[in-house]
Amino acid sequence: MDYKQYLNLPQTTFSMRANSAQREPQLQTFWKDAQIYQKNLSFRTGTKFILHDGPPYLSSGKIHIGHALNRVLKDLVVKYQTLNNHPSPLVFGYDCHGLPIEHEVTKNQKIVEDPPLKTRQACQEFARQNLAGQTSNFYRLGLMGDWDKSYLTMNPRYEAAQLRVFAEMVNKGYIYKGLKPVYWSIGAHTALAEAEVEYMDRTSNSIYVKMSLLESEKQHLPEVLQSEKISFVIWTTTPWTLPANLGVALNADFTYSFVKTTNGEVLVVADKLHEAVFKTIGQETQAVLWQTQGKNLERLQCQHPFYERTSLVILGNHVTAEAGTGCVHTAPGHGMEDFIAGEKYKLGVLSPVNEKGIFTSEAPGFEGLFYEKANPIIIDLLKEKGKLLFHTTFVHSFPHCWRTKTPLIYRATEQWFASVDGFRQKALDAVKTVNWIPSSGQERISNMIADRSDWCISRQRVWGVPIPAFYHIESGEAILEKDLILHVANLVEEKGSDIWWQLEAEDLLPAKYRYKDYQSQTFRKETDIMDVWFDSGSSHTSVLQVEPELQYPADLYLEGSDQHRGWFQSSLLTAIAAHGSPPYKTVLTHGFVLDGQGRKMSKSLGNTVEPLKVIEQYGADVLRLWVASVDYSSDVKVSYDTLGQLAEIYKKIRNTVRFIISNLYDFTPDKALPYAELSELDRYVLHNLNEVVGQVRKSFDSYAFYRFYQIIQNFCVIDLSNIYFAIVKDILYIEHPDSNLRRSVQTVLWEVLKALMGMITPVLTHLAEDAREHLPEALKATWPESVLLAEYPQGNEAWQNNALAKKWERIFAYRDQLNLLLEEARKAKELGRSLEAKASIYISEKDNQELQLSAYLQEHLDLFTQVMMVSYLKVENAQPIGQLSQSFVSIEVISGTKCERCWGVFEAEDIGQDPAHPHLCNRRCGKIVENWPISE
């Protein structure tokens, strides 16, 4: 007889295969069409939680794996907070202006450049194309946010709000124009900020040069030196800056030696560097004629090595003994430390290199030469003049332009600066009020702010927000006034920032505007644009204070660790300068994504992991599970092999959910048993569930998502699948449909399913939604329209029972012992399935707690036979035998017949006693079949 009709076999439409390539987009369309994001914000009653999205750059239409890590981390936060009754409106952002886009658009231009408006229009179109690509990529990740209202730094309303931040900083006196050396990109023809600099290896020259003391200056020296030929020895790695040399810097407190060489000249070096320098330049010491401190040599005059002008000996704290000679070549136009020292001595600023790196007429003899090509010519000239002591080359780390990858130079130009000195202490104080995750972020950004020079905010490009300054032509004075900036901001908000290039200065100024009492009132407008970091750094005002659903400050900024010198810092500086308070309460940073071997990803190495390729193969949920599994506080590794392993974990979690759903096909909430009527095993599972919910909530509250992954994996794979499901599968399939034992298990499965679906929703959103759609109708009716509209599981303290847990941990210890014996028997081919065995548990009479457990096991023997997954179980109290002073387990193989319904193996007296069912066990199956409900 076929007894399949007398079994409670699982039933579900929830597929074992995720079919993610088709199913996930369907679910995303459902969320969009049903306006799940909007509905979430409409009924949540808790305080808002604002995560402010830092804008990824629109230089490409494809996202990379780092983008996926960042945006999914944000999504985990937003979804958890929302499910936890804290509505979390998210406005996605995109950074649109700046050098990378303009460089891409203009790289194929010939000698004649396009008009600014044409370039700007091309840049805008390029950015919009990339916006469409990135938005599509991000959408496929299953992110929750306002897809219809992303903020773009090129939107007129954003640009206008940015100008208003600028106006506030101008009003407070924090913005000025000055001539200073700045990092200059020859490849991009623009100034760069520190955040736009990256370091790469480069081969440089290393030369030691004589700066001869003027004959007239010897009167200030001891008599022993009056007849000597004296030169200060400078060392430089940039020969091309020598045409701009205006001084020689010494350390006031160093001792300097006037060393006579065997060839008869006197060389001046710091005493502590004497031996090393002479060894390098191949000179031998005849005698040290005099020693004195650097402060005694101040204001002596040297002859420039090849020009008919003098160089002043000055003092500077930047002179160290770590390298060189202790006598520092000083060119105020090509170095910030040189500039600062030169200001003190009024040396002036000479920077004879134009924006393309070509020497100007201020460098006679080198006009028209590219600065790098001048290096060998200058070295040859030094040889010819007898000023070169030594020349070599070496490889070292050198600043490069982050976009063009070309070496940078320091070049003095007139630029607009934000005076960080004016609000540095306020910024440092504000840093201490912010929660930094990890905590090391506080010291890192504090050190950066403490050490940074004034912020160069002007760029010599056209694709960006204009610096709304005017110049009075007659006087040449720069005009930067709050009211004028606000006037321009209103024009920009109405017509966009192109208006700055469309109109003349007079048309941009307010009607009847007059500058002072000058008779002539003609003006020109500034042509520089703002640093792109000022663009994104202003988002605290342009977004948080403009979008009505958001608020200032944000609860959380979450970006990569490189943003300590980028967005985190520019946001903090502009917020402190404009508003006096930090724009964020908490800042969370994550590391970079490396390949499986810990290498930086690059196309040349072929080691990149493409998010869309991962999604196509495994689905977005597997990528999201990877994000949740890693400790993002440091750099994280990923490979397709790693993702393949995570796909297997995903399958196990999915199959855990599927097992539960498939065994609740005939269950409705009204059939749930009261807690007191549940079996102790089921109550033990609820105890564990309550603890798991608490641990998972804690992991989300502390942003330790990898703990969520560990907890859920262990709960699904071990606690449920390997242990609980293995035990109760027999109860679910074999017991009478309406038996209390089966209903007890189903009651627990329903509670587990509700909690599990809720816990995984922020991470495995598609899986959870797919499961909800395939619930039996009676259960589906208890859920809201989407899992994203549910409440995050809270747990149930009534289920907490530590004494019960302790008892069952002991019971499972016996089960573990039994499983070891069963496994040994399988290996020895003494049995196949555990149901072919009968087991005996011998409880030591020496342990009172164990004796109590023995009585409990004997009282509920049928249940524990199920738990041990054998056909027979015997529990006895026993005196210690030999060395076995503890309780122990033994097994023996049953010589019997298999029941055709439950597949247990039974001895002759326990099977076939009912003539109508000769192949069923007497203990259970015969009675159940006789009382089986007959379907109409």
Helices and strands as residue ranges (DSSP letters): G 4-6, H 20-33, H 36-43, E 51-52, H 65-83, E 93-94, H 99-106, H 116-139, E 151-152, H 156-171, E 175-185, E 190-192, G 194-196, E 197-212, G 215-220, G 223-225, E 230-236, G 239-244, E 247-250, E 255-261, E 266-270, G 271-273, H 274-281, E 285-293, G 294-297, E 301-303, E 310-315, E 328-330, G 332-334, H 336-344, H 371-385, E 388-401, E 408-418, G 420-422, H 424-431, E 435-437, H 440-451, E 455-456, E 458-459, E 470-472, E 478-479, H 482-495, H 499-502, H 505-508, E 523-525, E 529-530, H 532-537, H 539-542, E 554-560, G 561-564, H 567-579, E 584-590, E 593-594, H 611-618, H 620-629, E 636-637, H 640-662, G 669-671, G 675-677, H 680-701, H 705-714, I 715-725, H 726-734, H 740-760, H 765-773, H 777-780, G 787-789, G 797-799, H 802-827, G 834-836, E 837-844, H 848-859, H 861-868, E 872-878, E 888-893, E 897-898, E 905-906, G 908-910, H 925-930
